[in-house]
Amino acid sequence: MLRVRCIAHAMDSSPVVSGIINVINKEEETVRKFFKRTFEQPTYNRATFFGCFNPSVNGLICSYVKSKGVTLQTLNRSFYGKCYSLRSQRWPNHWAVMSSNPWGTIWSTIRPIDRESVYFEFQSLSEADNYFLIKSVKWMSWYVYMKGNGSLRGTNEKTGPQREWKIIKFEDGKNMMCTRKWPGKFIYMKDTLFGGVGAAYCNHTVSGHWSLET
């Protein structure tokens, strides 16, 4: 495309040349819009793509899309030095908490024991890929991790891909979360007696859309 443009500019300014340049411009704008739509702003129907796509291991792709004016999402500054509570869009009056039982089970409550119990600290692991450790403010040495069955627990270990959380932020301000070990397996608040928080590959719509609030 660039070569054709250079040849066209080297020629005279006839209507034919102008037409060629206009076609090239339209093609380039179409390409730019495609990459912005694909890589810049996550949408819910492409959440799995963003859960699996890591810019740090796709350098050539990222360099190319950036050359097309695309700004990839980075959330490190949003979370740095802040603590957030987690509420599902489906049940906005329920907060996710880490329980005091031996397993640190993650479930929900409508009446938190105290303010600390509903807050989590997000520690950045990768600015490019938006991976974080999620630590309970109530239990400062305990981190959230996902088990193979999709249940969420707490542990005092902070290494391992099941503890590394990718955050995807959408245009409406809501977020979806999955781990490095199981990309695309998003957490959601269950419709159960204790409102447990689990994860699954299928789409749980608004029960898996989270408000992160300071």
Secondary structure, DSSP 8 states (H G I E B T S, - for coil): -HHHHHHHHHS---HHHHHHHHHHHHHHHHHHHHHIIIIIS--GGGHHHHHH--GGG-HHHHHHHHHTT------HHHHTT-EEEEEESS-TT-EEEE-SSTT--EEEESS-SSSGGGEEEEEEEETTTTEEEEEESSSTT-EEEE-TTSBEEEES---SGGG-EEEEE-TTS-EEEEESSSTT-EEEE-SSTT--EEEESS--GGGG-EEEE-
